[in-house]
């Protein structure tokens, strides 16, 4: 089974990086990076912080669009062209899904590696580089791994690619906004009622993107302690597995 998963993972990786969507995402990030440089130059005294924060946001956004759209569209393309049936005659369904998950995680890693290298070079050129920013790319990878898992679940559940795409994007955005929404609700809803506990349950069931996001810290040259990185790695693997 392990060999099957590895073979499928590398097959998905090769297919993913050869797609026009991958190249399009890279060019989108280059364009976004150009805008970041312009915004930085228009922000005297804050240029370094603007370049750091906008660049990290650009990597995450472009990678998210690439991975969700690529995974969902390819999943349904294989189903429509009956390629999925061929796979399932040679591999188990679990091997197929794990191959997809690992393959697209490799695509996420490769994309972050390429864009991250260009982004860090840009920071060095404009004297805005901090090593903490490079470390924060790992957290972006973990968040994208969760997004891949979410997209894979919805692709397996729904017969419509549009529904799977919208559900994946909605759940990811809900996970991103869950913590600030909970804070606002905590200040405006009576704690003795049922609504606040209900929102808390929803918050804990959703992927905790807030805990994984350290972009704001990295921009100012700060990082959590090393046990944090071990815990979030374990959390991500457990959440994806279940």
C-alpha positions as CSV (number, residue, x, y, z in Angstrom):
1,X,0.0,0.0,0.0
2,X,2.9,2.4,0.8
3,X,4.3,1.9,-2.7
4,X,0.9,2.5,-4.2
5,X,0.5,5.8,-2.3
6,X,4.0,7.0,-3.2
7,X,3.4,6.2,-6.9
8,X,0.1,8.0,-7.0
9,X,1.5,10.9,-5.0
10,X,4.3,11.5,-7.5
11,X,1.9,11.0,-10.4
12,X,-0.4,13.7,-9.0
13,X,2.6,15.9,-8.4
14,X,3.9,15.7,-12.0
15,X,0.4,16.3,-13.4
16,X,-0.1,19.3,-11.1
17,X,3.1,21.2,-11.8
18,X,2.7,20.7,-15.6
19,X,-0.7,22.3,-15.6
20,X,-1.2,25.9,-16.9
21,X,-2.9,26.6,-13.6
22,X,0.4,26.2,-11.8
23,X,2.2,28.5,-14.1
24,X,-0.7,30.9,-13.9
25,X,-0.5,31.0,-10.1
26,X,3.3,31.7,-10.3
27,X,2.7,34.6,-12.7
28,X,-0.2,35.9,-10.5
29,X,2.2,35.9,-7.5
30,X,4.9,37.8,-9.5
31,X,2.3,40.4,-10.5
32,X,1.1,40.5,-6.8
33,X,4.7,40.9,-5.7
34,X,5.2,43.8,-8.1
35,X,2.1,45.5,-6.5
36,X,3.6,44.8,-3.0
37,X,6.8,46.6,-4.0
38,X,4.8,49.5,-5.3
39,X,2.8,49.7,-2.0
40,X,6.0,49.4,0.0
41,X,7.6,52.3,-1.9
42,X,4.5,54.4,-1.3
43,X,4.7,53.8,2.5
44,X,7.8,55.6,3.7
45,X,9.0,54.3,7.1
46,X,6.8,51.2,6.8
47,X,8.3,49.7,3.5
48,X,9.9,46.7,5.2
49,X,6.7,45.7,7.1
50,X,4.5,46.2,4.0
51,X,6.7,44.1,1.9
52,X,6.8,41.3,4.5
53,X,3.1,41.2,5.3
54,X,1.8,41.6,1.7
55,X,4.3,39.0,0.3
56,X,3.3,36.4,2.8
57,X,-0.4,37.0,2.2
58,X,0.3,36.8,-1.6
59,X,2.0,33.4,-1.3
60,X,-0.9,32.0,0.8
61,X,-3.6,33.4,-1.4
62,X,-2.2,32.3,-4.7
63,X,-1.3,28.9,-3.4
64,X,-4.8,28.4,-1.9
65,X,-6.5,29.3,-5.2
66,X,-4.1,27.0,-7.1
67,X,-4.5,24.0,-4.9
68,X,-8.2,24.1,-4.3
69,X,-9.1,24.7,-8.0
70,X,-6.5,22.3,-9.3
71,X,-7.5,19.4,-7.0
72,X,-11.2,19.8,-7.4
73,X,-11.1,20.2,-11.2
74,X,-8.7,17.3,-11.7
75,X,-10.7,15.1,-9.4
76,X,-13.9,15.6,-11.4
77,X,-12.0,15.4,-14.7
78,X,-10.7,12.0,-13.8
79,X,-14.2,10.9,-12.8
80,X,-15.8,12.2,-16.1
81,X,-13.1,10.7,-18.3
82,X,-13.3,7.4,-16.3
83,X,-9.7,7.6,-15.3
84,X,-10.8,7.2,-11.8
85,X,-12.3,3.8,-12.6
86,X,-8.9,2.7,-14.0
87,X,-7.1,3.8,-10.9
88,X,-9.6,2.0,-8.6
89,X,-9.1,-1.3,-10.5
90,X,-5.4,-1.2,-9.6
91,X,-5.4,0.7,-6.3
92,X,-7.7,0.8,-3.3
93,X,-9.8,3.9,-2.7
94,X,-7.8,4.8,0.4
95,X,-4.5,4.6,-1.5
96,X,-6.0,6.8,-4.2
97,X,-7.1,9.5,-1.7
98,X,-3.8,9.4,0.2
99,X,-2.0,9.7,-3.1
100,X,-4.0,12.7,-3.9
101,X,-3.4,14.3,-0.5
102,X,0.3,13.7,-0.5
103,X,0.7,14.6,-4.1
104,X,-1.0,18.0,-3.7
105,X,0.9,18.6,-0.5
106,X,4.1,18.1,-2.5
107,X,2.7,20.7,-5.0
108,X,2.1,23.1,-2.1
109,X,5.6,22.6,-0.9
110,X,7.1,23.1,-4.3
111,X,5.1,26.2,-5.0
112,X,6.0,27.7,-1.6
113,X,9.7,26.8,-2.3
114,X,9.6,28.6,-5.7
115,X,7.6,31.7,-4.7
116,X,9.2,31.8,-1.2
117,X,12.7,31.9,-2.8
118,X,11.7,34.8,-5.1
119,X,10.0,36.6,-2.2
120,X,13.0,36.3,0.2
121,X,15.4,37.5,-2.5
122,X,13.1,40.6,-3.0
123,X,13.2,41.2,0.8
124,X,17.0,41.0,0.8
125,X,17.2,43.5,-2.1
126,X,15.0,46.0,-0.3
127,X,16.7,45.3,3.0
128,X,13.5,44.0,4.6
129,X,14.7,40.4,5.2
130,X,14.1,38.7,8.6
131,X,14.7,35.0,9.1
132,X,11.5,34.7,11.0
133,X,9.6,35.4,7.8
134,X,11.2,32.4,6.2
135,X,10.1,30.2,9.1
136,X,6.5,31.4,8.8
137,X,6.3,29.8,5.3
138,X,6.2,26.5,7.2
139,X,2.9,27.6,8.8
140,X,1.5,28.5,5.4
141,X,2.3,25.0,4.2
142,X,0.4,23.5,7.2
143,X,-2.6,25.7,6.5
144,X,-2.5,24.7,2.8
145,X,-2.3,21.0,3.8
146,X,-5.6,21.5,5.8
147,X,-7.1,23.2,2.7
148,X,-6.1,20.2,0.5
149,X,-7.7,17.8,3.0
150,X,-10.9,19.9,3.1
151,X,-11.1,20.0,-0.7
152,X,-10.5,16.3,-1.0
153,X,-13.4,15.5,1.4
154,X,-15.9,17.7,-0.5
155,X,-14.7,16.4,-3.8
156,X,-15.5,12.9,-2.6
157,X,-18.9,13.8,-1.1
158,X,-20.4,16.0,-3.9
159,X,-21.2,15.1,-7.5
160,X,-20.8,18.7,-8.6
161,X,-17.4,20.4,-8.9
162,X,-18.9,23.8,-8.4
163,X,-20.5,22.7,-5.1
164,X,-17.2,21.1,-4.0
165,X,-15.2,24.3,-4.9
166,X,-17.7,26.6,-3.1
167,X,-17.8,24.4,0.0
168,X,-14.0,24.2,0.2
169,X,-13.6,27.9,-0.1
170,X,-16.5,28.6,2.3
171,X,-15.1,26.2,5.0
172,X,-11.6,27.6,4.7
173,X,-12.8,31.2,5.0
174,X,-15.0,30.2,7.9
175,X,-12.0,28.7,9.6
176,X,-10.0,31.9,9.0
177,X,-12.7,34.2,10.4
178,X,-13.9,31.9,13.2
179,X,-11.7,33.3,16.0
180,X,-12.4,37.0,15.4
181,X,-16.1,36.2,15.0
182,X,-16.0,34.3,18.3
183,X,-14.4,37.3,20.1
184,X,-17.0,39.7,18.7
185,X,-19.8,37.4,19.7
186,X,-18.4,36.9,23.1
187,X,-18.7,40.6,23.7
188,X,-22.3,40.9,22.4
189,X,-24.0,37.7,23.3
190,X,-25.2,36.7,26.8
191,X,-22.9,33.9,28.1
192,X,-25.9,32.3,29.9
193,X,-27.7,31.7,26.6
194,X,-27.2,28.8,24.2
195,X,-25.8,30.8,21.2
196,X,-22.3,31.4,22.6
197,X,-21.7,27.8,23.6
198,X,-23.0,26.8,20.1
199,X,-20.6,29.1,18.4
200,X,-17.7,27.8,20.6
201,X,-18.5,24.2,19.5
202,X,-18.5,25.3,15.8
203,X,-15.2,27.1,16.4
204,X,-13.5,24.0,17.9
205,X,-14.8,21.7,15.2
206,X,-13.4,23.9,12.4
207,X,-9.7,23.8,11.5
208,X,-8.0,26.3,13.9
209,X,-6.4,28.5,11.3
210,X,-5.9,31.3,13.9
211,X,-3.5,29.1,15.9
212,X,-1.5,28.2,12.7
213,X,-1.2,31.8,11.5
214,X,2.0,33.6,12.6
215,X,2.4,36.0,9.7
216,X,1.6,39.0,12.0
217,X,4.4,37.9,14.4
218,X,6.9,37.1,11.7
219,X,6.5,40.6,10.1
220,X,7.9,42.1,13.3
221,X,10.6,39.5,13.8
222,X,8.9,37.5,16.4
223,X,8.1,33.7,16.6
224,X,6.4,31.4,19.1
225,X,8.6,28.9,21.1
226,X,9.7,25.7,19.4
227,X,7.2,23.4,21.2
228,X,4.5,25.4,19.4
229,X,5.8,24.2,16.0
230,X,5.7,20.6,17.2
231,X,2.2,20.9,18.5
232,X,0.8,22.6,15.4
233,X,2.4,19.9,13.2
234,X,0.8,17.2,15.3
235,X,-2.5,19.0,15.2
236,X,-2.4,19.3,11.4
237,X,-1.7,15.7,10.9
238,X,-4.3,14.5,13.3
239,X,-7.0,16.8,11.8
240,X,-6.2,15.6,8.2
241,X,-6.1,12.0,9.3
242,X,-9.5,12.2,10.9
